[in-house]
Amino acid sequence: MLNSFGTNTWSLLAAGYQIGVYLGMKTELEGYLDMGYEYVCTCLVDAQGLQESLGQSPESIEAFSTCSEGGSNEKIAAE
């Protein structure tokens, strides 16, 4: 049941976004989604706080701030 609820909720939110885009509200919606993302997805902030509390160096925290080696390489290339 929980899986169906999650899928249906996601579909409803995606449909609402597409309706907003159709009505010309894309920039407003993206602003609100960016604000909400900071509150919903706190996994990186939580992981950094845990690493700091365990006494890891800032260089070590930076090295392990991506999910994969490819992501780390892309982050370095973007700088």
Backbone hydrogen bonds in HBPLUS format (Angstrom, degrees):
<---DONOR---> <-ACCEPTOR-->    atom                        ^
c    i                          cat <-CA-CA->   ^        H-A-AA   ^      H-
h    n   atom  resd res      DA  || num        DHA   H-A  angle D-A-AA Bond
n    s   type  num  typ     dist DA aas  dist angle  dist       angle   num
A0005-PHE N   A0001-MET O   2.92 MM   4  6.18 156.9  1.97 151.5 158.5     1
A0006-GLY N   A0002-LEU O   2.96 MM   4  6.18 161.5  2.00 150.6 154.7     2
A0007-THR N   A0003-ASN O   3.02 MM   4  6.22 161.9  2.05 149.4 154.2     3
A0008-ASN N   A0004-SER O   2.88 MM   4  5.98 165.7  1.90 151.1 155.4     4
A0009-THR N   A0005-PHE O   2.88 MM   4  5.96 157.0  1.93 147.6 154.3     5
A0010-TRP N   A0006-GLY O   2.97 MM   4  6.08 160.9  2.01 145.1 150.5     6
A0011-SER N   A0007-THR O   3.00 MM   4  6.22 159.1  2.04 147.5 153.2     7
A0012-LEU N   A0008-ASN O   2.94 MM   4  6.15 154.7  2.01 146.0 152.8     8
A0013-LEU N   A0009-THR O   2.93 MM   4  6.19 162.1  1.97 154.4 158.7     9
A0014-ALA N   A0010-TRP O   2.90 MM   4  6.09 160.0  1.94 151.2 157.1    10
A0015-ALA N   A0011-SER O   2.93 MM   4  6.09 153.8  2.00 144.3 151.4    11
A0016-GLY N   A0012-LEU O   2.97 MM   4  6.22 154.7  2.03 145.6 152.5    12
A0017-TYR N   A0013-LEU O   2.93 MM   4  6.21 153.4  2.00 147.4 154.6    13
A0018-GLN N   A0014-ALA O   2.98 MM   4  6.24 161.6  2.01 149.1 153.6    14
A0019-ILE N   A0015-ALA O   2.96 MM   4  6.20 151.8  2.04 147.4 155.1    15
A0020-GLY N   A0016-GLY O   2.97 MM   4  6.20 155.0  2.03 144.2 151.1    16
A0021-VAL N   A0017-TYR O   2.88 MM   4  6.22 152.3  1.96 151.9 159.8    17
A0022-TYR N   A0018-GLN O   2.98 MM   4  6.17 157.2  2.03 143.0 149.2    18
A0023-LEU N   A0019-ILE O   2.96 MM   4  6.24 143.7  2.10 143.9 153.9    19
A0025-MET N   A0020-GLY O   2.86 MM   5  5.17 166.3  1.88 154.8 151.7    20
A0024-GLY N   A0021-VAL O   3.06 MM   3  5.11 160.0  2.10 105.0 110.7    21
A0029-LEU N   A0025-MET O   3.00 MM   4  6.17 165.6  2.02 158.7 163.2    22
A0030-GLU N   A0026-LYS O   2.93 MM   4  6.10 161.5  1.97 153.8 158.6    23
A0031-GLY N   A0027-THR O   3.09 MM   4  6.24 151.3  2.17 141.2 148.6    24
A0032-TYR N   A0028-GLU O   3.09 MM   4  6.41 158.8  2.13 150.1 155.0    25
A0033-LEU N   A0029-LEU O   2.84 MM   4  6.08 154.5  1.90 150.5 158.6    26
A0034-ASP N   A0030-GLU O   2.91 MM   4  6.03 155.1  1.97 145.3 151.3    27
A0035-MET N   A0031-GLY O   3.08 MM   4  6.34 152.7  2.16 142.4 149.7    28
A0036-GLY N   A0032-TYR O   2.91 MM   4  6.11 162.1  1.95 148.9 153.8    29
A0037-TYR N   A0033-LEU O   2.92 MM   4  5.99 147.3  2.03 145.1 153.3    30
A0039-TYR N   A0036-GLY O   3.00 MM   3  5.36 137.2  2.19 106.9 118.5    31
A0040-VAL N   A0036-GLY O   3.00 MM   4  6.24 149.8  2.10 153.7 163.3    32
A0041-CYS N   A0037-TYR O   2.97 MM   4  5.68 162.9  2.00 145.8 150.9    33
A0046-ASP N   A0042-THR O   2.89 MM   4  6.04 163.4  1.92 160.7 166.1    34
A0047-ALA N   A0043-CYS O   2.95 MM   4  6.07 156.4  2.01 144.7 151.2    35
A0048-GLN N   A0044-LEU O   2.96 MM   4  6.15 157.1  2.02 146.6 152.4    36
A0049-GLY N   A0045-VAL O   3.00 MM   4  6.20 157.1  2.05 147.4 153.6    37
A0050-LEU N   A0046-ASP O   3.02 MM   4  6.24 153.0  2.09 145.6 152.8    38
A0051-GLN N   A0047-ALA O   2.94 MM   4  6.18 156.5  2.00 147.3 153.7    39
A0052-GLU N   A0048-GLN O   2.92 MM   4  6.15 158.1  1.97 149.1 154.7    40
A0053-SER N   A0049-GLY O   2.99 MM   4  6.17 156.0  2.05 143.7 150.3    41
A0054-LEU N   A0050-LEU O   3.05 MM   4  6.26 132.3  2.28 139.5 151.7    42
A0054-LEU N   A0051-GLN O   3.21 MM   3  5.11 132.4  2.45  92.3 105.1    43
A0056-GLN N   A0051-GLN O   3.15 MM   5  5.67 171.4  2.16 155.4 152.7    44
A0055-GLY N   A0052-GLU O   3.03 MM   3  5.12 156.8  2.09 103.2 110.5    45
A0060-SER N   A0057-SER O   3.10 MM   3  5.20 118.6  2.49  99.4 113.9    46
A0061-ILE N   A0057-SER O   2.99 MM   4  6.31 159.0  2.04 155.3 161.6    47
A0062-GLU N   A0058-PRO O   2.98 MM   4  6.15 156.8  2.04 143.6 149.4    48
A0063-ALA N   A0059-GLU O   3.00 MM   4  6.21 152.7  2.08 142.5 149.9    49
A0064-PHE N   A0060-SER O   3.10 MM   4  6.32 148.0  2.20 147.4 154.6    50
A0065-SER N   A0062-GLU O   3.36 MM   3  5.20 161.3  2.40 108.2 106.5    51
A0072-SER N   A0068-SER O   3.05 MM   4  6.30 150.9  2.14 141.6 149.6    52
A0073-ASN N   A0069-GLU O   2.91 MM   4  6.18 156.9  1.96 150.1 155.9    53
A0074-GLU N   A0070-GLY O   2.95 MM   4  6.19 155.2  2.01 148.5 155.1    54
A0075-LYS N   A0071-GLY O   2.96 MM   4  6.11 150.0  2.05 141.5 149.7    55
A0076-ILE N   A0072-SER O   3.04 MM   4  6.30 153.9  2.11 147.3 153.7    56
A0077-ALA N   A0073-ASN O   2.94 MM   4  6.15 157.4  2.00 145.8 152.3    57
A0078-ALA N   A0074-GLU O   2.96 MM   4  6.10 141.3  2.12 141.3 150.7    58
A0079-GLU N   A0076-ILE O   3.23 MM   3  5.42 142.4  2.38 100.6 110.7    59
